Amino acid sequence: MTKTDLLELITNGENSGVEFKLDNIRPEQLAKEVVALANLKGGHILLGVADNKSIVGITRDNLSEWIADTVFARYVHPMILPYYEEVLMDDGKIVVVITIGQEVSKPYVVRANDRETAYVRIGSVSRPATREQLLMLGSASGVVHSEIMPVHRSSFDSLDLARLENYLRDILKDPEVPESRTAWITRLKALGLMVDGVTEEPVCTIAGLVLFGIKPRQFLKQAGLRLMFFDALDKIYQAQMDKVLDAPLVGRFQIGKTGKNLIDAGLIEKSLELMEPFITREPNEIDENFRRERKWLYPFEAIRELLINALAHRDWTRFVDVEIAGYQDRLEITSPGALPNAMTVEKMLAGQRSARNTILVEVLRDYGYVDARGMGIRTKVVPLIKEFTGAAPKFAATDDFFKSTVHAATVPENVPKPPKMSLEKDPTTQIVPAVSAKKPLPGLLLSLLKANPHMTYEELAENTGQNRKTVQRHVQTLKAKGLLRRIGGTKGGYWEVIE
């Protein structure tokens, strides 16, 4: 560091990355400042500078040995190798600059008085880290794998047994599927999906509940996905849709001679299905087969990849949902938490890989949700979006979130915008598009069931202005033409629109 650079640091004063100290400081106090900087983004400690910015200079003999052997070796854990340099000023005084890099083995602690204390830097003040801050530090560095943390109040009964059987028998082709509750718990513990709780009853891990839980948000509030769409360039009071989805991450599939067929949608499929009316446009006219040539605003495969990445790599120590927000000109997908393991946007775009939640990623890879090479952003997302929209996606990484922004492709003016949403009923349980009576009824029914496959005959009648018998007759006609199919029974089933 040059003398000019040093004087500039001193003039700007103390902040989140700069601390002034005299060299008569106690070693544990200096270690506290070192740890606080290391737990943030690194920085400089200037020894020989007073709090009022006056340059006092160092007075201690063998200062470098004292710093290395006493402060760092005895008090700082894990080990940090700082950069030490002495800067000679015009008046003969010497200022020591200790530079701490952007360390990766967080959280760092001070070992003193038979205890370990982690510190964080807030402005120019270093203070003990809270429990939540410790979890975030550990998760960001990869030292703490939050996905294997226990979810209290959950149990084996919180998991969807049909999905678990489907995973072992059909996806993994496991010849030995457990047959008893005890055998299941033993297997799930080995897979990292359950763990011993504080009582005798085992509980789900975050990974187990998120992947296979019946209602994950009942026990883990941040396990959902929030969808918001606005007919504006930014967030406004009235949304076209604002819905939080609560479902297991993976779907249930039937594996047979015809390949892999989805028979029970998971969070990924449900979210993509609800998004479709807002990231596509349909022409006003339909053909004789009641079909419309749908115009996509974004490449479907790229959006699917970004969605899965946001869910798979999120920081579970952050108590907020993954969020997808759609506007007139763009789509934003926000995943809570900083990028893990010193990852940066530049490294990610170059193809470097670093999974935060290894169990989640491996299970998603087993299903085929995740690219086996783990390079979906570089090889799929960026090229697809560039080709489709003419502009590269934008990525923003902060200490609190990772956000992907994709700008919409240009759509012909005669293609209408997505329908407004009727929110007369509870928006968390019923989201259906308002429709126009001028459109043919069969096409309206297909649009409604595409947006919400769980609609009943009564709800279809209410939203089309027809009576139940008329709606039922047209639905039967659509089924006979092969355009609509019923999956499951009357109460628990849903409709599938066949493209």
Number of C-alpha atoms within 10 A of each C-alpha: 10 10 14 9 10 16 14 11 17 20 11 10 15 20 16 19 20 20 25 24 20 21 23 12 10 10 16 19 13 22 25 26 24 31 29 28 29 27 27 22 16 20 20 25 23 24 26 24 22 17 14 10 17 12 21 16 22 19 15 12 9 8 13 15 10 14 19 15 11 15 20 23 16 17 22 24 20 15 13 18 12 16 11 15 12 17 16 13 15 8 8 9 14 19 24 24 21 20 22 21 17 14 19 20 20 25 29 29 26 26 18 13 7 5 8 13 17 25 27 27 24 14 11 14 14 19 15 15 19 12 10 12 18 21 21 24 26 23 28 27 22 20 16 18 19 21 25 20 21 22 22 16 14 23 20 21 12 19 22 16 15 10 22 20 18 18 22 15 15 19 19 13 11 11 9 8 16 15 9 9 11 11 11 18 21 15 15 19 17 11 13 18 27 28 24 14 18 10 8 7 12 21 27 32 26 27 29 31 31 29 27 26 30 19 19 25 20 15 18 18 12 21 28 24 24 20 21 21 24 20 20 14 11 13 14 11 6 11 18 23 26 19 20 20 21 24 25 26 27 22 22 23 19 15 14 9 6 7 8 14 12 12 12 17 17 19 21 20 16 18 22 16 16 20 19 16 20 25 24 20 22 19 15 10 14 15 9 7 11 15 15 16 11 12 16 19 22 21 20 16 13 20 20 17 17 22 22 19 20 23 26 24 22 26 29 25 22 18 14 17 22 22 21 23 20 29 21 16 15 18 23 20 22 25 29 25 24 23 26 21 20 15 18 16 14 10 12 16 16 13 15 14 14 17 19 25 22 16 20 24 22 16 19 19 15 15 17 11 17 19 16 13 10 17 17 18 19 15 15 14 21 18 16 21 23 15 12 17 17 14 15 17 19 13 17 12 17 12 13 14 18 20 20 19 19 26 22 23 19 14 14 10 8 10 15 13 17 17 17 16 17 17 17 9 10 10 15 13 9 15 22 26 21 16 19 13 12 7 13 12 20 17 17 21 22 22 19 23 20 21 20 20 21 18 19 17 16 14 16 20 18 13 19 18 14 14 13 15 12 12 22 16 11 14 20 13 14 21 16 11 11 12 17 21 17 13 14 12 8 10 8 8 14 18 18 18 19 12 8
